[in-house]
């Protein structure tokens, strides 16, 4: 029988490092989702000049604790409520797909962060370990592939619910994902062409102790962030669950923990999207004006992880602020933004990036290409046909919009 020492000799140090990263990041992410919901409620209250949740402590009406702890018990109370509610399945639903859909929405979101280089490299003896859960050579492509799978949960939820509002929400989500995957993929392709790698840690190292891609490609960063909002079904792109039109969209018929899984999947998807943006454009764990060594001990690893987490938290707060600031698009405006704006612009940036790489021009040429693209947009926008007019007045006999032609 194999001894414990022999078993540890068979396990590589990199595998152990990946296990440690999973053991640290996954609980932080799952626990943080509950408090992200509270943060969103607080940001909503601040934008509307309210106080927000601040009364629920940790006693839950059982323990004799009078202090409210600034309302930090609210997410735990919400979680208990989801667990205790009746798990109801409406009649005439496709029960198998109805139960499977929330899992398909949550599992890809949980898996997507696995290739994010949270803390760079760690030196252990004479070995250098990658502090990533899954240090694979196609990390960027893995994130795109996993992110695109999440739409299947939304589509199945809309189809299996046997509800017209849920079905329309699923159709909207499908059209939105297909449309915004194109500029998102092109944006990633531009960064890959610019840096010549698909490894996530190499993308961070290319920006470390230097200039972030945000300053070389500000227009591309704005497009990438916009597409991330659309991929996460965040306002103003939350047409798949528009309450005013579709009640709740694809999760109209869901309750209890199945509904909570959709919530959890959306917020973990937001964390992954913000981490992806930070890695691609904000240097990942890199601090500006500070020369960090690429390889270090446990203290440097914790510092890098804290910096990365701070950038992700800032981007999450920005996503939430956008939700409570910008009104929701109409669906035709949503499609027009993707097909008539974002896709042509990203194709233009892709051609300019290929030209810069072919001519071997310096890095600041990318900033000139972005500025030139903005100027080109301002010149060509008035020349593009506007298409059919929206909000046409419909003739309504007897109303003030349709007066009688003659008495």
C-alpha positions in Angstrom: 0.0 0.0 0.0 1.3 3.5 -0.9 2.6 5.5 2.0 1.6 9.1 2.6 5.2 10.3 1.8 5.1 8.5 -1.5 1.8 10.1 -2.3 3.1 13.6 -1.7 6.2 12.7 -3.8 3.8 12.0 -6.7 1.9 15.2 -6.4 3.7 18.1 -8.1 4.2 21.4 -6.2 2.3 23.2 -8.9 -0.7 21.0 -8.3 -0.5 21.8 -4.5 -0.3 25.6 -5.3 -3.4 25.3 -7.5 -5.3 23.6 -4.7 -4.3 26.4 -2.3 -5.5 29.0 -4.8 -8.9 27.2 -5.2 -9.2 26.8 -1.4 -8.6 30.6 -0.9 -10.4 32.2 -3.9 -13.5 30.0 -4.2 -14.8 30.6 -0.6 -13.9 34.3 -0.9 -15.9 34.5 -4.1 -18.9 32.6 -3.0 -19.1 34.5 0.3 -18.4 37.7 -1.4 -21.4 37.2 -3.7 -23.8 37.7 -0.8 -22.2 40.9 0.2 -22.0 42.1 -3.4 -25.8 42.0 -3.4 -25.8 44.1 -0.3 -23.2 46.5 -1.8 -25.5 46.9 -4.8 -28.5 47.7 -2.6 -26.4 50.3 -0.7 -25.2 51.9 -4.0 -28.8 52.0 -5.1 -29.8 53.7 -1.9 -27.0 56.2 -2.1 -27.8 57.2 -5.7 -31.5 57.6 -4.7 -30.6 59.6 -1.5 -31.7 56.7 0.8 -30.0 54.9 3.6 -30.4 51.3 2.4 -30.3 48.1 4.5 -28.8 48.9 7.9 -30.9 47.2 10.6 -30.3 43.5 10.3 -27.6 42.3 12.6 -26.5 38.7 13.4 -29.1 37.9 16.0 -31.9 37.1 13.5 -34.4 37.7 16.3 -33.0 34.8 18.4 -29.9 36.1 20.2 -30.2 39.0 22.6 -27.8 41.2 20.5 -29.0 44.8 20.3 -26.2 46.2 18.0 -27.1 46.2 14.3 -23.6 45.8 12.9 -24.4 48.3 10.2 -26.8 45.8 8.6 -24.1 43.3 7.7 -26.4 40.5 8.7 -28.8 41.3 5.8 -27.1 39.0 3.2 -27.1 36.1 5.6 -30.8 36.7 6.3 -31.5 36.7 2.6 -29.6 33.4 2.2 -31.6 31.8 5.0 -34.8 33.1 3.4 -33.9 31.5 0.0 -33.1 28.2 1.7 -36.3 28.1 3.8 -38.7 29.1 1.0 -40.8 26.4 -0.7 -39.1 24.9 -3.7 -42.1 25.2 -6.1 -42.2 23.8 -9.6 -45.1 25.2 -11.7 -47.4 22.7 -13.5 -46.7 21.9 -17.2 -43.0 22.7 -17.1 -40.3 20.5 -18.5 -39.2 19.4 -15.0 -35.8 18.0 -16.0 -34.7 21.1 -18.0 -36.4 23.4 -15.4 -34.2 22.0 -12.7 -31.1 21.8 -14.8 -31.2 25.4 -16.1 -30.1 27.1 -12.8 -27.1 24.8 -12.5 -26.1 25.5 -16.1 -26.2 29.2 -15.3 -24.2 28.9 -12.1 -21.5 26.3 -12.9 -19.9 28.0 -15.9 -19.6 31.2 -13.8 -17.9 29.3 -11.0 -15.4 27.7 -13.4 -14.6 30.8 -15.4 -12.1 32.4 -12.9 -9.8 29.3 -12.9 -7.2 30.8 -15.3 -7.0 34.2 -13.7 -3.4 34.9 -12.4 -4.4 36.3 -9.0 -1.0 36.8 -7.4 1.7 36.2 -10.0 4.4 33.7 -9.2 5.5 32.3 -5.9 9.0 31.0 -5.1 9.1 27.8 -3.1 12.7 26.5 -2.6 14.2 26.3 -6.0 10.9 26.1 -7.8 8.7 28.9 -9.2 4.9 28.2 -8.9 2.1 29.9 -10.8 -0.6 31.1 -8.4 -3.4 30.2 -10.7 -6.0 27.5 -10.2 -5.5 26.2 -13.7 -2.3 27.4 -15.3 -3.1 26.3 -18.9 -1.5 27.6 -22.1 -4.8 28.8 -23.6 -6.2 30.7 -20.7 -7.8 33.6 -22.6 -9.6 31.2 -24.9 -10.8 29.2 -21.9 -12.5 32.3 -20.4 -14.3 33.0 -23.7 -15.4 29.4 -24.1 -16.7 29.1 -20.5 -18.4 32.5 -20.6 -20.3 31.6 -23.8 -21.7 28.4 -22.2 -23.6 30.4 -19.5 -26.3 31.4 -22.0 -27.5 27.8 -22.2 -28.8 28.0 -18.7 -30.8 31.2 -19.6 -32.2 29.7 -22.8 -33.2 26.4 -21.1 -34.9 28.4 -18.3 -36.9 30.3 -20.8 -37.8 27.3 -22.8 -38.6 24.9 -19.9 -40.7 27.3 -17.9 -43.7 27.1 -20.3 -44.3 30.8 -19.8 -44.4 33.4 -22.6 -42.5 36.0 -20.6 -39.8 33.6 -19.7 -39.6 32.4 -23.3 -39.3 35.9 -24.6 -36.5 36.6 -22.0 -34.6 33.5 -23.2 -34.9 34.6 -26.9 -33.7 38.1 -26.0 -30.7 36.7 -24.0 -29.8 34.5 -27.0 -29.8 37.3 -29.5 -27.9 39.6 -27.1 -25.2 37.0 -26.3 -24.7 36.2 -30.0 -24.4 39.8 -30.9 -22.1 41.0 -28.2 -19.8 37.9 -28.3 -18.5 39.2 -31.6 -17.0 42.5 -30.4 -15.9 40.9 -27.2 -14.0 38.2 -29.1 -12.6 40.7 -31.5 -11.4 42.8 -28.5 -9.6 39.8 -27.0 -8.1 38.9 -30.4 -6.7 42.5 -30.7 -4.9 42.1 -27.3 -3.6 38.7 -28.4 -2.3 40.1 -31.6 -0.8 43.1 -29.8 1.0 41.0 -27.1 1.5 37.8 -29.1 0.3 35.4 -26.3 -2.9 33.7 -25.1 -1.5 32.9 -21.6 -3.1 35.0 -19.0 0.0 35.4 -16.8 2.0 36.6 -19.9 -0.6 39.3 -20.6 -0.2 40.6 -17.0 3.7 40.4 -17.2 3.6 42.4 -20.4 2.0 45.3 -18.5 3.8 44.8 -15.2 6.3 47.6 -14.3 5.3 49.4 -17.5 2.3 51.0 -19.1 -1.1 49.3 -18.9 -3.0 48.4 -22.0 -5.8 50.8 -20.9 -3.5 53.7 -21.9 -2.6 52.2 -25.2 -6.1 51.1 -26.1 -8.6 53.3 -24.3 -11.3 52.9 -26.9 -10.9 49.1 -27.0 -11.1 49.0 -23.2 -14.4 51.0 -23.3 -15.8 48.5 -25.9 -14.6 45.5 -23.8 -16.3 46.8 -20.7 -19.5 47.5 -22.5 -19.6 44.0 -23.9 -18.9 42.6 -20.4 -22.0 44.4 -19.2 -24.0 42.9 -22.0 -22.6 39.4 -21.4 -23.5 39.6 -17.7 -27.0 40.8 -18.4 -26.3 44.0 -16.5 -28.2 47.2 -16.9 -28.5 49.0 -19.3 -28.4 45.6 -21.1 -30.7 43.6 -18.9 -33.4 43.3 -21.6 -33.7 39.5 -20.9 -35.2 40.2 -17.5 -36.8 43.6 -18.0 -39.4 43.8 -15.1 -41.5 46.4 -16.8 -42.0 44.3 -20.0 -41.3 40.6 -19.1 -42.2 40.5 -15.3 -38.8 38.8 -14.5 -37.8 37.3 -17.9 -36.3 33.9 -18.0 -36.5 33.4 -14.2 -40.1 34.4 -13.8 -41.2 31.0 -12.7 -38.3 30.3 -10.4 -38.2 30.5 -6.6 -36.2 29.4 -3.6 -32.7 28.2 -4.2 -33.2 27.7 -8.0 -33.8 31.5 -8.2 -30.8 32.1 -5.9 -28.6 30.1 -8.3 -29.4 32.5 -11.1 -28.5 35.4 -8.8 -25.2 33.7 -7.8 -24.3 32.9 -11.4 -24.8 36.5 -12.4 -22.7 38.0 -9.7 -19.9 35.4 -10.0 -20.0 36.2 -13.7 -19.5 39.8 -12.9 -16.5 39.0 -10.7 -15.0 37.0 -13.5 -15.7 39.7 -16.1 -14.1 42.4 -13.9 -11.1 40.1 -13.2 -10.8 39.5 -16.9 -10.9 43.3 -17.7 -8.3 44.0 -14.9 -6.0 41.3 -16.4 -6.4 42.6 -19.9 -6.2 46.4 -19.4 -5.3 47.2 -15.8 -2.2 45.1 -15.4 -3.7 42.5 -13.1 -1.8 42.6 -9.8 0.5 45.3 -11.0 0.7 48.6 -9.0 1.5 51.8 -10.9 4.7 53.6 -10.1 5.9 50.6 -8.0 8.5 48.2 -9.3 7.4 44.8 -8.0 9.5 41.7 -8.6 7.7 39.1 -10.7 8.6 36.3 -8.3 8.6 36.5 -4.5 7.5 35.0 -1.3 4.2 34.8 0.6 4.2 38.5 1.5 4.5 39.6 -2.1 1.8 37.1 -3.2 -0.6 38.5 -0.6 0.1 42.1 -1.7 -0.5 41.2 -5.4 -3.7 39.4 -4.5 -4.9 42.4 -2.5 -4.1 44.8 -5.4 -6.0 42.5 -7.9 -9.0 42.2 -5.5 -9.0 46.0 -5.1 -9.2 46.6 -8.9 -11.9 44.0 -9.2 -13.9 45.6 -6.4 -13.6 49.0 -8.0 -14.9 47.7 -11.4 -17.8 45.9 -9.6 -18.8 49.1 -7.9 -18.6 50.9 -11.3 -20.9 48.2 -12.8 -23.4 48.8 -10.0 -23.2 52.5 -10.4 -23.9 52.3 -14.1 -27.0 50.2 -13.3 -28.5 52.9 -11.2 -27.4 55.8 -13.5 -28.1 54.9 -17.1 -31.7 53.9 -18.2 -32.3 50.6 -20.0 -32.0 50.4 -23.8 -34.9 49.4 -26.1 -34.1 46.1 -27.8 -33.7 47.6 -31.2 -31.2 50.1 -29.7 -29.4 47.2 -28.1 -29.0 45.4 -31.4 -28.0 48.6 -33.3 -25.3 49.4 -30.8 -23.7 46.0 -31.4 -24.1 45.6 -35.2 -23.8 49.2 -36.4 -21.3 50.5 -33.8 -19.2 48.1 -31.8 -18.6 45.4 -34.4 -17.4 47.9 -37.2 -15.2 49.8 -34.6 -13.5 46.6 -33.3 -12.9 45.4 -36.9 -11.3 48.7 -37.7 -9.1 48.5 -34.6 -8.2 44.9 -35.5 -7.0 46.0 -39.0 -5.0 48.9 -37.5 -3.4 46.5 -34.9 -2.4 44.1 -37.7 -0.9 47.0 -39.6 1.1 48.2 -36.6 2.4 44.6 -35.9 3.3 44.1 -39.6 5.2 47.4 -39.8 6.8 46.8 -36.3 5.8 50.3 -35.2 6.3 51.4 -31.5 3.7 50.7 -28.8 2.5 54.3 -28.7 1.2 53.7 -32.2 -1.8 51.9 -30.7 -2.9 55.1 -28.9 -2.7 57.0 -32.2 -4.8 54.2 -33.8 -7.4 54.6 -31.1 -7.6 58.4 -31.5 -7.7 58.0 -35.3 -10.6 55.6 -35.0 -12.5 58.0 -32.8 -12.0 60.8 -35.4 -13.2 58.4 -38.1 -16.3 57.6 -36.1 -17.1 61.3 -35.7 -16.6 61.9 -39.4 -18.6 58.9 -40.7 -21.5 58.9 -38.1 -23.5 61.7 -39.8 -23.1 60.0 -43.2 -24.6 56.6 -42.1 -28.3 56.2 -42.9 -30.5 56.4 -39.8 -32.8 53.6 -40.9 -36.5 53.4 -40.2 -37.8 56.1 -37.7 -38.7 54.8 -34.2 -41.8 55.7 -32.2 -44.0 56.5 -35.2 -47.4 57.9 -34.2 -50.1 55.4 -34.9 -53.4 56.7 -36.2 -56.0 56.4 -33.5 -59.5 57.6 -34.5 -61.0 60.1 -32.2 -57.7 61.0 -30.4 -55.8 64.2 -30.5 -53.1 62.4 -32.5 -55.5 61.6 -35.3 -57.8 64.6 -35.7 -60.7 64.2 -38.3 -59.7 65.3 -41.7 -63.0 67.1 -42.3 -66.1 67.9 -40.4 
